[in-house]
């Protein structure tokens, strides 16, 4: 990892002439406060506290925007968990467009998927698990990408020369089980370890109201296999090689969005399928001011059954998205996961509103109810929380 960051510093030095050119600076700084609803379940864990994050962004475009250089570093300081105090380069890349072709090289972020409650097909970037409980935050991924773009879609090829290990909470952190994850002693199936070259290809195409994405990935699994080391009281990480075939599908009607994501994944140890699908229905304006309400429902299935990396094996997500459509961009999303086997439930709500020029208020809360002792979520059932974040954009 140290060599990885030395390479990044050298790359920044080589790109210094680009920084000297006129470009656009922006970004945000955030103050976050987190409060946990229950006392910690495991020895050493701390209560909620404060954290600060900084994410500046530099973007330089030239040649009629056909060339774009982007640099987005990220740093967080956390009052309670030293493991959550960390930095990353979310993006440091150059994109060049030539006719119907687009070339991208550097550290980048790629998102695949259409569903709301889980992104099965999204596999290029590693999860930055210490950032939040929903797994939405991602680490920057070194890559080379080539895309051929048409009026109806694109085909993209990815070469991924370096693997990023998942981040995990430390002994003092929350959102973990009784054993913290060992982030130092890590094993790989590949003898090349983190230097194994992964590759992927994705085809997306639009047919009138239907958007289809087909993808294939071959490389190191982004999700580690965790096994207990009882002698040292930790969980050991092992990263197997994996192939994934993915499908994402979305149909857009006047008031309906039908969504589907499905994957087949194969390692030496197992071959399994997973799917999430459902809809979002937009109700007509519910107030004279034009506020919108959308209803969501998605079903989850995983052929492995209940395992640590797949808590949503036979689960239903029900939710609602509310937007005031006001000048302050006030939005809320609330939803519940219900396990159809044991009736375990997870309730989550998030919202945002601009409260001043360049200042945004974000709220997030999650709680666990009736969690079965055999459910993978039982490890974190006391980690229900309320989080408030003030975000200043510049």
N, C-alpha and C positions, 0 to 999 in steps of 0.2 A: 504493500500500500504506500509506503514511503517513496518507493521508486515511481509509483503512479503519480504522486503529487509533484515529484521533481520533474517528471516529464511535462506536467501541466505548466509549471513555472517556466521551463524552457520554451514551451509553446507560446506563452504570453510574451516572453521576451522577443521571440522571432516575429511576433505580430505587432510589436511596438509601433512600427510605421503606420499601421492601420489606425491605432488610437490617436495618432497625431493629426489625422484628418478630421474634418468637421463631422460630427455625428450627433445623435440624440441620446441624452441621458434622462433616465426616469428610474422608477423603482418605488419601494415602500419600506417603512420601518414600523414594527408592530410591538405593542405591549400586550402581553397575554396573561390573564389571571385564571387559574383553574382550581376548582373546589370539588373534592370528592365527597360523595354523599355518605359513605360508610368508612369506618376505621379500616386500616390496611389489613389484609388477610395474612400477610407473610412478614416474618421478622426482617427488619431493616428498611422496609418501605416507608416513604415519607408521605405526609399529607400534601395537599395541593399547594401551589405557590405561584410565583411570578416567573415569567421568562420574557426575553427580548429577542427579536429577530430583525435582520437587515437583509434586504434583497435588492441591490441596485441593478440597473440594466443599461447597457450601452449598445446602441445599434447604429451601424453606419451602412448607408446604401449608396451605390454609384452605378454608372452605366445604365441610366433609366430604370433603376431598381432591379436590374438583372443580377447584380451582385449584392449580397447582404452579409455583413459580418455582425454577429451577435455574441455578447458576453454577459452572462447572468450568474454572478456568484451568490452564495447564500451562507449566512451564519446565524446560529441561535445560541444564546446563553440561557441556561436554565438554573433556577435557584436551588432546586432540590436534587436533581439527578445528573451527576457529572457525565453520564453517557449521552444525555440529551443535549449537552453543550457540544456542538459539532458544527463543522463547516462543510460545504460542498460546492462544486461548480455545476450548477444546473444546466448551463449551456455555454459553450465556447466553440462556435462553429462558423464556417463559411459556406454559403449557399450560392451557387452559380446556375443561372437559367440560360439555356441555349436552345431556342426554338421550342420543340415539344419535350425537350429533356431538361431535367433538373438534377444537379449534383450537390451533395452535402457532405462535408467532412468535419470532424471534430467531436465534441461532446454535445449530445443533443437529447431532447425528450420527444418521444413518440407515443401517441395515444391511439389505441384501437378499441372499438366497442360502441354500443348503442344503448344498452340497458342502464337502468338507474341504480339498482341496488347491489349489483356485483358486475365486475368487468372480467369475464372469463377469458376472452381472447387477448387481452392486453398483457403482453409478455416481454416486450423489448427492454423496458427500464425496470430496475430493481426497486422494490418498495422501501421507502424511508420510514420504517415502522415506528421510530421514536417520535415522529412528528405528530401523529394523530392516531385515533382509534379506528378510523375507517379505511386505512390503507390507500388513501387517494394520493398521498405525497410520494414522489419518486426521486431517485438519485439520477444524476446525469449519466448517460451511457456513451462511452467512446464508440464511434461508428463511422462507417462510410455508407452513404445511401445514394442510389441512382434511381430516378423515377422517369417513366415515360408518361406524359400527361395528354389526355384527349378531351374532347368536349364532354364525354359521358363518364369519365373516370380516370383511373391511373393504375399502372403496375409499378411496384417499387421493390427494389432489391436491397438487402441490408447485409453488411459485413460487420461483425461485432468482435473486435480483436482483444477486448479485455473485459473480464467479468467483475461486477461489483457485488460484494457480499451484503446481505441484508443487515440493517441496523436493528438493535434490540435494546430495550430498557435495561439499565443496570440494577444492581442490588437494591438501590434506593428508589428505583422507578416503579411506576404502576403499569397496568396492562401487561402483566406477566403472571406465570404460574409460580408454584412454590420454589422451583429451581430457576435461577436466572440462566440465560443463555450465554455460554462461553463464546466470546467473540475473538479469542486469540488462537485457540487450538481447533483448526478447521480442516476437514478432509474433503477431498474431491474424488469422483470416479475417474476423471481424466488425469493422466500423469502430468499434463501441462498445467493443471490447477487453474488459477485465474487467467492464465494466458491462452487457454483453449479458445480457438476461433469459432464463434457461433455465426450462423447465417439465417436469414429469413427472407421470405418473399410474400407480398400481399397484393392482391388484385381487388380493386373496388370499382363497381360499375353501377350506373343509375339507369333504370328502365321506367320512365315516366314517374309514377309515385313510389316505386320500389328501389331501395338502395341495398346492394349486396356487396359483402366483403368476404373474400376467401383468403386464408393465410396459412403459411407453413413455417414452422420454426424448428431448427435442429441445433442443439447446444446444451449448455449447462442450465439446469432448472433454476429459476429464480427463487423457488420455495425450497428451503433446506429440509432434509429429514432430521428430526430432533430426537436424540436418544439420551436417556438419563445416565449420568456418571455419578453413581451413588457415593463413591469414595470421596469425590470433591464437591458434591452437592450442586452440580451444574448440569445443563443440557448441552450435549455435543452437537455441532452442526456437521452435516454431510450433504454435499451437493452432487446429486447424480446427473448423468446425461439424460436428455429428454428430447423426444420429438412431439410436436403438437400440430395437429391439423385443426383449423378454426373456421367457423362460419359466423358472420354477423349479418343480420337482416332487419330492415326497417321499412314499414309501409306507412305512408303519410296520407291520411284522408282529410276531409274538411275539419273534423273535430277529433279524429282518432290518430294515435301513433301506436302501431303494433311493432313490437321489438322482440328480437331473438338473438341469443348468443349460444353457441354450442362448440364443444371441443372434444377431441379424442387425444389423450396423452399416453405416451408409452415410455417406460423406463425398463431396465433389466428386471426390476422387482414386480412391476404391475403394468396393466393396460386398462384404462378406465375412460368413461365418458361422463361429461357433465353438461348441463344445459340450464339456462335461465331465460324465461320468456314471459311476455305479458303485454300490457297496454297502458297508455296514458290518454285519458279522455278530457278534453277541454270543455268546461261548461260555458254557456254564454255569459257575457258580462253580468256580474252579480250585483253591481252597484251602478249608480248614475255616473260615477267617476271613471268607470271602465275597468274596475278591478277584475282580475281573472282568477279562476279556481280550476285546477286540474286534478283529476283523480287517477291514482296509479295502482296497479296490481301486477305482481310478477311472481312466478312460481320457480323454485330452485330444485334441481335434482342432481345428485352425484352418485354414481354407481358403486363407489367405495363404501358407502355407509358413513357412519360417524367416525371421523378421524380428526386429528388436531388441525390439519391444514384445510379441512372442509367441514366447517360447522353447519353449513346450510345444505343438508343432504336431502331432506324432504320438507321444505319450508315454503311458507307463503309470506310475501311482502305486500303490505297494504299501506298506501300513503296518500298525501295530498300536497299539492304545490299551490301556494297562494302568492299572487303578485298584485300590489296596489297600482302598478303602472303610473306611479307618481314621479315627480322630479327628483326625489331622493332615492329612487330605485329600491323601494322596500319589498323584500321577498322573504318567504318562509317555506320550508319544506319539512314535513313531519311524516314519520312512518313507523311501522311496527313489523318486525319479523316474528312469525309464529311457527314453531316447530310442530308439524302435524303428527309427529309420533309421540312426543312427550309433553307438548304444550308449553315448552320453554319460550320465553318472549324477550325480545329486545326492543325498546322504544327509543327513537332518536328524533331530535328536532334541530334544525339549523336555520339561521336567518341572518339577514344583513340589511343595513340601511346607511345611506350617506347622511351624516349629521352636521357637516360643515364643508367648506371648500377644501377638497383633498383629504377629508377625514371620514373614515368609514367605521361603523360599529358592526362587529360580527358576534353572533352568539351561537353556542353549540351545547347540546346536552344529550346524554345517553344514560339509560338505566336498564337494569336486567331484572326480570320478574319471573318467578316460578321456575328457576333454572334447575333442571334435573341434575343430580350428582354425576351421572354418566355422560352428560353433555360436554363437549369440548369447551364450551363457554363457562363451565363451572369454575375454571381456573381464574377467571376475571370477574366473577359475578358481584364482587364487592368493589369494583372499580367504576361504578356509575359516577358521573361527573357533570358539572356545569362549568362552562368556559366562556369567558367574555374577552374579546380582543378589540383593541383600538388600533386601527391601521391608518397610517399617514402616508399618502402618496405624494411623490414629488416628480 
